[in-house]
């Protein structure tokens, strides 16, 4: 049950992060979600489930994001 809950939260976190860009990018690709899930949990887990706080956290911690997540964030 905990793994399922974490997976659902992770998906919500990454979707929230990707929403910070354009509307077309809001859904994000599976690759973009995959690239940022670990970073969202590692850097911003205390902000879950507040979408605006997660986005702000990811922006503040941009320099600490993995290369793949940085690329996904910049694309939007």
Secondary structure as the mmCIF struct_conf table of DSSP 4:
data_model
#
loop_
_struct_conf.conf_type_id
_struct_conf.id
_struct_conf.beg_label_comp_id
_struct_conf.beg_label_asym_id
_struct_conf.beg_label_seq_id
_struct_conf.end_label_comp_id
_struct_conf.end_label_asym_id
_struct_conf.end_label_seq_id
HELX_RH_AL_P HELX_RH_AL_P1 UNK A 2 UNK A 19
TURN_TY1_P TURN_TY1_P1 UNK A 20 UNK A 20
BEND BEND1 UNK A 21 UNK A 21
HELX_RH_3T_P HELX_RH_3T_P1 UNK A 23 UNK A 25
BEND BEND2 UNK A 26 UNK A 27
HELX_RH_AL_P HELX_RH_AL_P2 UNK A 30 UNK A 44
HELX_RH_3T_P HELX_RH_3T_P2 UNK A 45 UNK A 47
TURN_TY1_P TURN_TY1_P2 UNK A 48 UNK A 49
HELX_RH_AL_P HELX_RH_AL_P3 UNK A 51 UNK A 60
TURN_TY1_P TURN_TY1_P3 UNK A 61 UNK A 61
HELX_RH_3T_P HELX_RH_3T_P3 UNK A 62 UNK A 64
BEND BEND3 UNK A 65 UNK A 65
HELX_RH_AL_P HELX_RH_AL_P4 UNK A 67 UNK A 75
#
